Amino acid sequence: MKFLTLIALFMTGSLYAHPVIFEGGTVISSSNMESYSDNQILYSYSSKWAAGVNHWRFTKNEDNTEMGLARLNHLFWRKNGEDFQSNIYLLGGIGVIDSEIDKRTTDDVYMVGIEADWETRNLFAALKHYQFTSPRVTDLAMTQARVGFSPKETPYDQLQTWFMVQGMYAGDIDRTVSITPLLRFFYHNVLWEMGASTRGEWLLNLMVHI
């Protein structure tokens, strides 16, 4: 049953977007740009709940804000249509933050977030927002939106290619929206993405299901 579920996930192109996968599945992911990174290990202990650990880095003028979090993800709503799927996820976390911005501080931090996506075999759209709250670091948040398409429907056991555009706004780190065209590839249980923003910032993401 898990194998059939995994096939279904790959066939719809949903490997990137989902914070909760099939029961018993583990996801290792690393999202990286010059201005931020997001590294996670998550285990889905049911089809609606996943838990794990998460490390964030935000960089402003070569100063870093880093966070280590224990996090919990919940599949709040799902709609399966004849040729599409859409999802809403609620996210939360608690941990510690260490910031070099303004002055070096170490304190507690709390994270809340929401992710939503809609997809077919050829089209994809997603929106996510994370808000971080700490006694000494204010207005730290990230909003990210994506749209993309695949030029053809490819069987799950062959290399799949997607073309995407990402927009990102990172609150206290950067007051402008970063636009990043990128290519997404995935094959079996591995996904990788490469791109560069319109202002020359590189992007490199990797995700593996085990």
C-alpha positions as CSV (number, residue, x, y, z in Angstrom):
1,M,0.0,0.0,0.0
2,K,2.8,2.4,0.8
3,F,4.4,1.7,-2.5
4,L,1.2,2.5,-4.4
5,T,0.8,5.7,-2.4
6,L,4.3,6.7,-3.3
7,I,3.7,6.1,-6.9
8,A,0.6,8.2,-6.8
9,L,2.6,11.1,-5.2
10,F,5.3,11.0,-7.9
11,M,2.8,10.8,-10.8
12,T,1.1,14.0,-9.7
13,G,4.4,15.9,-9.2
14,S,3.7,16.4,-5.5
15,L,7.1,15.5,-4.1
16,Y,8.1,19.1,-3.5
17,A,5.1,20.6,-1.9
18,H,3.8,18.3,0.8
19,P,4.8,18.7,4.4
20,V,3.0,15.4,5.2
21,I,3.4,12.3,3.1
22,F,2.3,8.7,3.4
23,E,2.3,7.0,6.8
24,G,5.7,5.8,7.8
25,G,7.5,7.9,5.2
26,T,10.6,10.1,5.9
27,V,11.6,13.2,4.0
28,I,15.1,14.8,4.1
29,S,15.1,18.2,2.4
30,S,17.5,21.1,1.9
31,S,16.5,24.4,0.4
32,N,19.3,26.9,-0.2
33,M,19.7,30.5,-1.5
34,E,22.3,33.1,-0.5
35,S,19.8,34.9,1.7
36,Y,18.3,31.8,3.4
37,S,18.4,28.1,3.9
38,D,15.8,25.6,5.2
39,N,16.9,22.1,6.2
40,Q,14.5,19.5,7.5
41,I,14.1,15.8,8.5
42,L,10.4,14.9,8.9
43,Y,8.7,11.6,9.6
44,S,5.0,11.1,8.8
45,Y,3.6,9.0,11.6
46,S,0.1,9.1,10.0
47,S,-1.4,10.4,6.7
48,K,-2.3,13.6,8.4
49,W,0.6,14.3,10.8
50,A,4.4,14.7,10.5
51,A,7.0,15.6,13.0
52,G,10.8,16.3,12.9
53,V,13.6,18.8,13.2
54,N,14.3,22.0,11.2
55,H,17.2,24.4,10.8
56,W,16.7,27.8,9.3
57,R,19.2,30.5,8.3
58,F,18.4,34.0,7.2
59,T,21.3,36.3,6.0
60,K,21.3,40.1,5.9
61,N,24.4,42.1,5.0
62,E,26.5,39.0,5.8
63,D,25.0,38.7,9.3
64,N,23.1,35.5,10.1
65,T,20.0,34.6,12.0
66,E,19.9,30.9,12.7
67,M,17.1,28.8,14.2
68,G,16.9,25.2,15.4
69,L,13.3,23.9,15.7
70,A,11.3,20.9,16.6
71,R,8.2,21.1,14.3
72,L,4.9,19.5,13.7
73,N,2.9,19.5,10.4
74,H,-0.8,18.8,10.0
75,L,-2.8,18.1,6.8
76,F,-5.8,20.3,7.6
77,W,-7.7,19.9,4.3
78,R,-7.5,18.0,1.0
79,K,-9.6,17.9,-2.1
80,N,-9.2,15.3,-4.8
81,G,-10.8,16.2,-8.1
82,E,-11.1,14.2,-11.3
83,D,-7.7,15.5,-12.5
84,F,-6.4,17.7,-9.7
85,Q,-5.5,17.7,-6.0
86,S,-5.4,20.6,-3.6
87,N,-4.2,20.7,0.0
88,I,-3.9,23.0,3.0
89,Y,-1.3,22.4,5.8
90,L,-0.9,24.0,9.2
91,L,2.6,24.1,10.7
92,G,4.1,24.9,14.0
93,G,7.5,24.7,15.8
94,I,9.5,25.7,18.9
95,G,13.2,26.0,19.4
96,V,16.1,28.4,19.8
97,I,17.3,31.4,17.7
98,D,20.8,32.9,17.5
99,S,21.0,36.2,15.7
100,E,24.0,38.4,14.5
101,I,21.6,41.0,13.1
102,D,21.8,44.2,15.2
103,K,23.6,42.3,18.0
104,R,24.2,38.7,18.9
105,T,21.3,37.2,20.9
106,T,20.2,33.7,21.7
107,D,16.6,33.2,22.8
108,D,13.5,31.1,22.4
109,V,11.7,31.1,19.1
110,Y,8.2,30.0,18.0
111,M,7.1,29.3,14.4
112,V,3.7,29.1,12.9
113,G,2.9,28.6,9.2
114,I,0.5,27.6,6.5
115,E,1.0,26.0,3.2
116,A,-1.4,25.5,0.3
117,D,-1.0,23.9,-3.1
118,W,-3.0,23.0,-6.2
119,E,-1.7,20.6,-8.9
120,T,-2.5,18.5,-11.9
121,R,-0.2,16.3,-13.9
122,N,1.0,19.4,-15.8
123,L,0.3,22.5,-13.7
124,F,1.4,23.5,-10.2
125,A,0.7,26.4,-7.8
126,A,1.7,26.8,-4.2
127,L,1.8,29.4,-1.5
128,K,3.4,29.3,2.0
129,H,3.9,31.7,4.8
130,Y,6.1,31.2,7.9
131,Q,6.0,33.6,10.9
132,F,8.8,33.5,13.6
133,T,8.3,35.0,17.0
134,S,11.1,35.7,19.5
135,P,11.5,38.2,22.4
136,R,14.4,40.0,20.7
137,V,14.0,39.4,16.9
138,T,10.9,41.1,15.4
139,D,9.2,41.0,12.0
140,L,11.0,37.8,10.9
141,A,8.8,36.0,8.4
142,M,8.9,34.4,4.9
143,T,6.3,34.3,2.2
144,Q,6.9,32.2,-0.9
145,A,4.7,31.6,-3.9
146,R,5.3,29.3,-6.9
147,V,3.7,28.6,-10.3
148,G,4.9,26.0,-12.7
149,F,4.2,23.6,-15.5
150,S,5.6,20.4,-17.0
151,P,5.7,20.2,-20.8
152,K,4.5,16.6,-20.9
153,E,3.0,13.9,-18.6
154,T,5.9,11.6,-17.8
155,P,5.6,8.1,-16.1
156,Y,6.8,8.1,-12.5
157,D,9.7,5.8,-13.3
158,Q,11.2,8.3,-15.8
159,L,13.0,11.6,-15.3
160,Q,10.4,14.4,-14.9
161,T,11.0,18.0,-15.6
162,W,9.2,21.1,-14.5
163,F,9.6,24.8,-15.3
164,M,8.8,27.2,-12.4
165,V,8.9,30.8,-11.2
166,Q,9.2,31.5,-7.5
167,G,8.5,34.8,-5.7
168,M,9.8,35.2,-2.1
169,Y,9.5,38.0,0.5
170,A,11.5,37.7,3.7
171,G,10.3,40.4,6.1
172,D,13.1,41.9,8.2
173,I,15.8,40.3,5.9
174,D,14.8,42.0,2.6
175,R,12.0,44.5,1.9
176,T,11.8,43.6,-1.8
177,V,10.3,40.5,-3.5
178,S,12.9,38.1,-5.0
179,I,11.8,36.5,-8.3
180,T,13.6,33.2,-9.2
181,P,13.0,31.2,-12.4
182,L,14.0,27.6,-11.8
183,L,14.1,24.0,-13.2
184,R,12.8,21.1,-11.1
185,F,13.8,17.5,-11.9
186,F,12.8,14.3,-10.1
187,Y,13.4,10.7,-10.6
188,H,12.1,7.9,-8.4
189,N,12.5,9.2,-4.8
190,V,14.9,12.1,-5.5
191,L,14.0,15.7,-6.4
192,W,16.4,18.5,-7.2
193,E,16.0,22.1,-8.3
194,M,18.3,24.7,-9.7
195,G,17.8,28.4,-10.5
196,A,18.9,32.0,-10.2
197,S,17.0,35.1,-9.2
198,T,16.6,38.2,-11.3
199,R,19.2,39.8,-9.1
200,G,21.7,37.0,-9.4
201,E,21.1,35.0,-6.3
202,W,21.5,31.2,-6.8
203,L,19.0,28.6,-5.7
204,L,19.7,24.9,-5.1
205,N,17.2,22.5,-3.5
206,L,17.3,18.8,-2.8
207,M,14.7,16.4,-1.4
208,V,14.8,12.6,-0.8
209,H,12.0,10.3,0.4
210,I,13.0,7.2,2.3
